[in-house]
Amino acid sequence: MVQPVWGEWWPMQDGQPTGWKRRDFMGAAALVALALGLPTAAVAFTELDEKDAPTSHQRTLMKEVSQLVIPRSATPGAGEVGAGDFAILVLAHGLENSRKPVKDTAAYARFLRNDGSVRHVAWLERELDLRAGGDFLGADATRRAALLGALDAEAFASRASESPWKAIKALIVTGYYTSEPGGSEELRYEPVPGRFDPDLPLKPGDRAISNDWTAVDFG
């Protein structure tokens, strides 16, 4: 299985993200709803606040972070399948309670929307750059992994933590396991399961079944 999870939507050209436009958000919203089994109305088809539209640096950051959460193994990593772009979109639309007002407004003051929720991607960009002493993406791969690992450990040290990283990570994992590689290659895909067996032996290396991926403990 893919390690660690300390956890194909948009086209790329020559390995670089293409331009981000309002219609990309609107069209992708329907895909999000279908992928997650949500009614289309669950994803708003309204123009996003311009502050939620990612910069090219933020998209690159989210791709790198996604790849660190679920790196390439026998299957593509989360960054490669577009989980970073997926997370940007659905964070702006409020999945994983990401539009819920935070209690500690002082800690996230510079990243708050008018509704009291946090602009997760902007927060993550600044948080990782601060931890890297300047530019997170400019650090070597080992240091990037260590910095994100430390952030992850702090965020999940307490159930009461309001760290925006919790929602970001959850949606990166969701984006990966609802992509074609994550859902049919990393997990076992059986569209028509056989008979019901309530107690089956689990052997090392057995993969979870994607039919019930939401029940999997991703770590």
C-alpha positions in Angstrom: 0.0 0.0 0.0 1.0 3.6 -0.4 3.0 5.1 2.4 2.9 7.6 4.0 -0.5 9.1 4.3 0.4 11.5 7.0 -3.5 11.2 5.0 -7.3 12.9 -12.8 -9.0 16.0 -12.4 -7.4 18.9 -14.4 -5.3 18.7 -17.6 -1.6 19.5 -17.5 0.6 20.7 -20.3 4.3 19.6 -20.4 4.0 18.8 -16.7 2.9 22.3 -15.8 -0.6 23.4 -14.6 -2.7 25.0 -17.2 -4.5 28.3 -16.5 -7.1 28.4 -13.8 -10.4 29.9 -15.0 -13.8 30.3 -13.5 -15.3 27.8 -15.9 -12.8 25.2 -14.7 -14.3 25.6 -11.2 -17.8 25.4 -12.5 -17.2 22.4 -14.7 -15.2 20.6 -12.1 -17.9 21.1 -9.5 -20.2 18.6 -11.3 -17.3 16.1 -11.4 -16.7 16.5 -7.7 -20.4 15.9 -7.0 -20.4 12.7 -9.1 -17.2 11.4 -7.7 -18.2 11.8 -4.1 -21.8 10.6 -4.7 -23.2 14.0 -3.8 -26.2 15.6 -5.4 -25.0 18.3 -7.8 -26.7 20.9 -5.7 -24.2 20.1 -2.9 -21.5 21.9 -4.7 -22.2 25.6 -5.4 -22.1 26.7 -9.0 -21.5 30.3 -8.1 -18.5 32.4 -8.9 -15.9 32.0 -6.2 -14.4 34.9 -4.4 -11.3 36.0 -6.2 -9.3 35.4 -3.0 -10.1 31.7 -3.3 -8.8 31.4 -6.9 -5.3 29.8 -6.5 -2.1 31.3 -7.7 0.3 29.2 -9.8 2.5 29.0 -6.8 -0.3 27.7 -4.7 -1.2 25.0 -7.2 2.4 23.9 -7.4 2.5 23.8 -3.6 -0.7 21.8 -3.3 0.6 19.3 -6.0 3.9 18.8 -4.0 2.1 18.5 -0.7 -0.3 16.0 -2.1 2.6 13.9 -3.5 4.1 13.9 0.0 0.9 12.8 1.6 0.5 9.9 -0.9 3.8 9.4 -2.8 4.3 7.3 -5.9 4.8 3.5 -5.3 3.4 0.9 -7.7 0.7 3.4 -8.4 0.9 7.2 -9.1 1.0 9.6 -6.2 -1.7 12.0 -5.2 0.0 15.0 -6.7 0.3 13.2 -10.0 -3.4 12.5 -10.3 -4.5 16.0 -9.5 -5.5 15.7 -5.9 -4.0 19.1 -5.1 -6.3 20.8 -7.6 -9.2 18.8 -6.3 -8.5 19.9 -2.7 -8.3 23.5 -3.8 -11.7 23.4 -5.4 -13.6 21.5 -2.7 -12.0 23.5 0.1 -13.4 26.6 -1.5 -16.8 25.0 -1.7 -16.9 23.9 1.9 -16.4 20.1 1.9 -15.0 18.6 5.1 -16.5 21.5 7.1 -13.9 23.8 5.5 -16.3 26.7 5.5 -17.1 26.3 9.2 -16.1 29.4 11.3 -13.1 28.8 13.5 -13.2 29.5 17.2 -9.6 30.8 17.5 -10.0 33.8 15.2 -6.8 35.4 16.5 -4.6 32.6 15.3 -5.9 32.7 11.8 -7.0 36.4 11.5 -5.1 37.1 8.3 -6.6 34.1 6.5 -10.3 34.6 7.6 -13.2 35.1 5.2 -16.1 37.3 6.1 -18.0 34.2 7.3 -15.2 33.4 9.8 -13.8 30.3 7.9 -10.2 30.0 7.0 -8.7 30.2 3.5 -6.9 26.9 3.8 -4.5 27.1 0.9 -3.3 30.6 1.7 -2.8 29.5 5.3 -0.8 26.4 4.3 1.4 28.4 1.9 2.4 30.8 4.6 2.7 28.2 7.3 5.1 25.9 5.3 7.1 28.9 4.1 7.6 30.0 7.6 8.6 26.6 8.8 11.1 26.4 5.9 12.6 29.7 6.8 11.6 31.3 3.4 10.5 29.1 0.6 9.1 25.6 1.2 9.2 24.6 -2.4 12.9 25.7 -2.6 13.9 23.2 0.2 15.2 19.7 -0.8 12.8 16.8 -0.8 13.9 15.4 2.5 13.4 18.7 4.3 10.0 19.2 2.7 8.9 15.8 3.9 10.2 16.5 7.4 8.5 19.9 7.6 5.1 18.5 6.5 5.5 15.5 8.8 6.0 17.9 11.7 3.0 19.9 10.8 0.9 16.8 10.5 2.0 15.5 13.9 1.1 18.8 15.5 -2.3 19.0 13.8 -3.4 15.5 14.9 -1.8 15.6 18.4 -5.2 16.7 19.7 -8.8 16.0 18.7 -9.6 19.5 19.7 -7.1 21.0 17.3 -8.6 23.4 14.7 -5.6 23.1 12.4 -6.6 23.8 8.8 -4.3 21.0 7.8 -6.8 18.4 9.0 -9.3 19.3 6.3 -6.6 19.8 3.7 -5.2 16.3 4.3 -8.6 14.7 4.4 -9.5 16.2 1.0 -6.2 15.2 -0.6 -6.9 11.7 0.4 -10.5 11.9 -0.8 -9.3 13.3 -4.2 -6.8 10.5 -4.5 -9.1 7.6 -3.7 -11.9 9.0 -6.0 -9.4 9.2 -8.9 -9.1 6.4 -11.4 -5.6 5.2 -10.2 -6.6 5.5 -6.5 -10.0 3.9 -6.9 -9.2 1.0 -9.3 -5.4 0.5 -9.0 -4.4 1.3 -5.4 -7.7 -0.2 -4.1 -9.3 -3.4 -5.3 -12.2 -2.6 -7.5 -15.0 -5.2 -7.6 -18.1 -3.6 -9.2 -20.2 -6.7 -8.4 -19.1 -8.3 -5.1 -19.6 -11.9 -4.5 -21.4 -13.6 -1.6 -21.4 -12.0 1.8 -18.7 -13.4 4.1 -18.7 -11.7 7.5 -15.3 -13.0 8.6 -12.5 -13.4 6.1 -8.8 -13.8 6.8 -6.7 -10.8 6.0 -3.3 -11.5 4.5 -0.3 -9.1 4.4 -0.6 -7.0 1.3 -4.3 -7.4 0.8 -5.8 -4.2 -0.5 -9.0 -2.5 0.6 -12.0 -2.7 -1.8 -12.8 0.6 -3.4 -16.6 -0.1 -3.4 -16.5 0.8 0.3 -13.4 3.2 0.3 -15.0 5.6 2.8 -14.7 2.9 5.5 -11.0 2.6 5.1 -8.7 4.0 7.8 -6.2 6.0 5.8 -4.1 6.8 8.8 
